[in-house]
């Protein structure tokens, strides 16, 4: 009787021990993931404090994928590898961005400077908004608090898009696919435009003599007010050596800010979603004041973002309709 009870109870006991071991294993991996994420955040803060906010394409790709890979520790190799497969298109677009300067030089299309200045003056009664803003707000001998605000807004461009994508990837895969598709489409459209329509930003046009009034490039200047001159130097060097200086049309800074407002606004309810548009407005003012873009570049960025969003909305509805039609036929 005792032997029979023991034999009958053995599978149940083994199952309980197996469940307990799985629970212990899960708790262990949870601690490992939390510890790794904490180490990642500490390292990121140290890098930002000593080197500066990463704006290089390769650095952004690594910093975006690494924490997501950490969240898959203990979930198996397939789940771990899926992170890199999912983010490959986004990473490829970031790397491709660095190649546009060489592609533009190879194509050899003329640089647009004076004609864009004429468009800007036609829109604003003979004035260039960047010149007006710098005449009223910029003091070469003093850095104001709003210079720091403008610098932070400008720098947020390098963080906002991958941050939104990362949150959507963790919380809602369908939304992530939709959002990252828009990011890739918008990026490719911008990159093609940069090659076919190279345009000098206001600071470069002024340096080349197409704008009589001096225009300073101020996007990194606010770090001085925040007592982080090393970050200002890092950002300035990255802009000079690692970015395409004639990639002004359209403004992808504004385009991505508009895309965030468009896509997240379409998923939120209530009037609060309209506050999302404060971000692209703030980004636009920042870019004009700091000499990085004309207003016509901002308008083009808005058009590109709306076109990418609405175009993919149409394609997604059409695809969903085809899937539903096939399901009805099979039923």
N, C-alpha and C positions, 0 to 999 in steps of 0.2 A: 504494500500500500504506500509506504513511504517512498520506495523507489519509483513507483508509478507517478506519484505526485511530483517527485523531483524532476522526472523526465518530462511531465506535462508542463511544469513550470519553467523549465530551462529555456525554451524559446522566448517566453515572455520576459524573463530576466535578461537574456541576451539582447533583446530588442530595447529594453530600458537602458542597458549600459551603452548600446550603440547610439541611442538618442542623446544620452548624457554626453558622450564623447563628441558628438556633432555640435552640441550646444557649447561645450568648452572650446572646441575648435573655432566656432563662430565668434565667441567672445575674444579669443586670442587674436584673430584677424582684425576684428574691430579695433582693438587697441593698437595693432600695428598700423592700420590705416590712419587712425587719429594721430599717432606719433609721427608718421611720415608726413602727413599734411601740416602738422605743427612745425616740423623741421623745414618744410618747403616755405611756409609763410615767414619764418624767422630768416631764412636765407634770402627770400625776396626783399624783405625790409632792409636787410643789410646791403644788398646790391643797390637798391634805390638810394639808400642814404650815402653810400660811398662812391657809386659810379654814376647813378642817374636812372631815370625812368627808361626802361628798354623800349626803343622804337625801331630797332632793326627788324627786318622781316623774319629772319631766322630765329632771333631771340623771342619774338612774339609767338611764333609757332611752337617753340619748345615750352615756353611758359604757359601756353594755353593747353597743350596736350598733357604735360607732366602731371598736374594735379588730378586730371580726369583718369589717367592711368593708375594713379595711386588709389582712387576709389574702387578700382577693380582688383586690388590685391586680395588673393584668396578665393576669387570667383572662377578660377580656371584660366588656362592659356587662351582659350577661344574668346572669352569675354575680355581678357586683357588685350589681345590682338585686335579686337574689334574697334577699340579706341583709335588706333592708328589708321585702320582702314576707313573709318568714318571721317576722320579729320584730314585725310590725304588731299582731297580737292581744295580745302581751305588753305592748307599749307602750300600747295602748288601755286595757288593764286598769289600768295604773299611773296614767294620766291620769284614768280614771273614778273611781279611789279618792278623788281630791281633790274630786270632786263629791258624795260621799256626805253631807258635812256639810250642804250646801244642800238636798239631797233630804230628809234627815231633818227639817230645819226645815220644809220645805214640807209633808210628810206630817203633821207635828204630833203624832206619837205621844208619850205621856208618857215622861219620862226615868226609867229604873230606877236607883234608888240604895239606898233602905232595904231593899227586898225582897231584893236581891242580898247585902247585908250579912247579912241573916237567914239566907240559904242557907249562907253561909260559916260563920257561927257554928254552924249546925245540924250541919255536917260536922265541926267541930273543937271540940265541947264548949263552945260559948259564946265561943270565942276567934276572933280574926281573925289568920291567920298573918302578914300584913304587919306588923301592930302588934307581934307577938311578935319577929319577926326584927329589926325596926328598934330595938326596945328592947334587944336583946342585941348588935347589931352596929354600929348607927349612932351616931356621935358628932358632933354638929353643929360641934364645935370642932377636929376632927381627921379627916383623910382617910387611910384605911388602904389597904394594897396590894390587899386584896380588893375595894375599891371600884373600883380600876382594872380588875381582872379582870371584874367585873360590867359595867362600862361597855363593855369590848371585846366581851364576849359579846352585850350588847344591840345594839351597833353592827353586829356581824356579820350580823344579820338583813337589813340593807340590801344586803349584798354576796354572801351565800352563795347565795341562789336564782338570781340572774343569773349568778354564776360557774359553778355547776353546769350551768346551761342552756347557757352558752357553750362549755364543754368538751365537752358531749354534741353540740352542733351541729357542732363541728370534727371530732369523732372518730367519731360514729355517728348518722347522721341519723334512723334509725328510733327509736332510744332518745330522741333529742331531741324528736321529735314526741310520743311517749308522755309524756315528762316535762312538756313545756310545756303539753300538754292538761290534765294534772292541775293545774298551776299556775293556768291560766286558770279551770278549773272551781272550784277551791278559792277563788280570789279573788272570783269572781262570787258564790258562795254566801256568803262572808263579807260582801261589800258589801251584798247584799240583807238579810242579818241586821242589819247596822248601821242600815239605814233602818227596818226593822220593829221592832227591839228596841234602841233607843239605851240604852247603859248607861254610867254614870260609873265610872271606875276608882277604886281606893282613895284615891289622893291627892285626887281631886276630891270624893269622898263625905265624906272627913274635913273638907275645907274647908267643905263645905255643912252640916256638923253631924250627919251620919248615923253617924259614928264619933267617939266622945268623945275618944279618944287622937289626938294629932297624927301625921300621916303626911307625910313629906317625899318629894318626887319626886327620886329619886337616880340616874336612869339616865345622866345626863351628868356626874355628880360626879367620877368616876374620872379625868377628864382633868386635874383639878387635881393629883392625885398624880403624873401623868405629865408635869407641868410644861408643860401645854398648855391654859391657861385660856381661850385664844381659841377652842379647839375646843369647850370646855364651853359657852361663850356661844353659839356658832353652833348647836350641837345644841339648846340650850334655846330659842333663838328659833325654830328650825324646828319644834319640838314645839308651841310656843305659837301660831304663826301659820300653819303649813302643814299641820298634821295635824288629824284629827277627834278631839276630846277625848272624845267619847262613843262611840268605836268599840272597846269593850272585850270584847264578847261576839260571836263567839269570839275568842280570842287568835290572830291570824294569825302572830304571832311564833313561837308554839309549833307552830301548824298547819304552817307551812312547814318548820320544823326537823324535825317528824315526817315530813313528806312526803319530805324528803331521806333520812332514815333508812329509810323504807319502800321507796322506789323504788330507791335504790342498793343497799340490802340485798337486794332481790329479784334484782339482777343479779350479786351477788358470791357466792362460795362460801366455805365455812369458817366457823368460829366468830368470826373477826375482824369479820364484818359486824355483829355485835351491839354492837360498840363504837360504832357510829354513833349508837346511842340515848343515848350520853352527851351528845350535843349538845342534843337537846330537853330532857333532864333539867336540864342546866346553864342552858339558856334559861329554863326554868320557874322555877327557884330565883331567877334574876336578876330576872325580871319581878315575882315576889311581893315580894322584898326591896326593890326600887326603887320599889314603890308603883304600878306600871303595870297590874297585873292581879291578880284574885283567882284562887284555885285552881280555882274553878268555871269560870272563863274558859279555863284551861289544859285542863281536861277536855273542854270543848266543842271546843277547837281540835284535840285528839287525835281526837275523834269525827269531826269534819269531814274531817280528813286521811285517816283510815282509810276513811271512806265514799267520798271522792273516788277514792282509789287502788283500792279493791276494785270500785267501780262501773265504772271505766274498764277494769280488768282483765277484768271480765265482758263488757263491750262489745267489747273487742279480741279476746277468744276467740270471741265470737259472730260478729264480722265475718270473722275468719280462717276460721271454719268455713264461712261462706257463700261466701267466695272459693274455698275448696277444693272445695266442692260444685259450683260453676259450672264450675271447671276440669275436674272429673271428667265433667260432662255434655258439655262440649265435646270431651273426649277420646273 
